[in-house]
Amino acid sequence: DTGVSQDPRHKITKRGQNVTFRCDPISEHNRLYWYRQTLGQGPEFLTYFQNEAQLEKSRLLSDRFSAERPKGSFSTLEIQRTEQGDSAMYLCASSMDREGLETQYFGPGTRLLVL
Amino acid sequence: RKEVEQDPGPFNVPEGATVAFNCTYSNSASQSFFWYRQDCRKEPKLLMSVYSSGNEDGRFTAQLNRASQYISLLIRDSKLSDSATYLCVVTGVTYKYIFGTGTRLKVLA
């Protein structure tokens, strides 16, 4: 399967714990995005990378959240001191600009539940 | 006001019906437009890009109206398998996607 992959698919944690999610983009894609989706809402942008550079961060990304893409390939999203409000689906997407049209392909997501 | 607005539905339609969804966006500088489909507890999947001249893909037709700042999706001859949430997506000067809340469609036998 050459699509975007995410690991783990599900995570249950207790409030106050740290969690880390991984995303492996489509191999030739240079852009990688993180989104968060809660029930009944569309995904909300968190941050994105072009190669290894983090180019934009949403105000939603508090100082408890950090994302990295150290070698311009896979990315990790870490949430420190989790809160119940962090419970959501965390989606990763990747893209490569083709003729000016940016099409993002999404991974299956990591579903986080904070107890 | 949200940047991208959609009627959340649900739209319940019989098989074979034609159904249309609209989506409005607030930023006149928006550059790219898409419709994604999302099945329950799954990731969004690209349904179609929306071009200025409008475009069609089988039973699906997308239109863009820049003057009124809305995009539309028309589904003809609805199938049971079309039941899903349809997400409107807009991009601005950066590459991030801005999603609507999605419109739920249920096609009934």
Interface residues (C-beta under 8 A of the other chain):
Chain A: R31 Y33 Y35 G40 Q41 G42 P43 E44 F45 Y48 L55 E56 L91 A93 S95 D97 L101 E102 T103 Q104 Y105 F106 G107 P108 G109 R111
Chain B: V4 P8 S32 F34 R41 K42 E43 P44 K45 L46 S49 L87 T91 T94 Y95 K96 Y97 I98 F99 G100 T101 G102
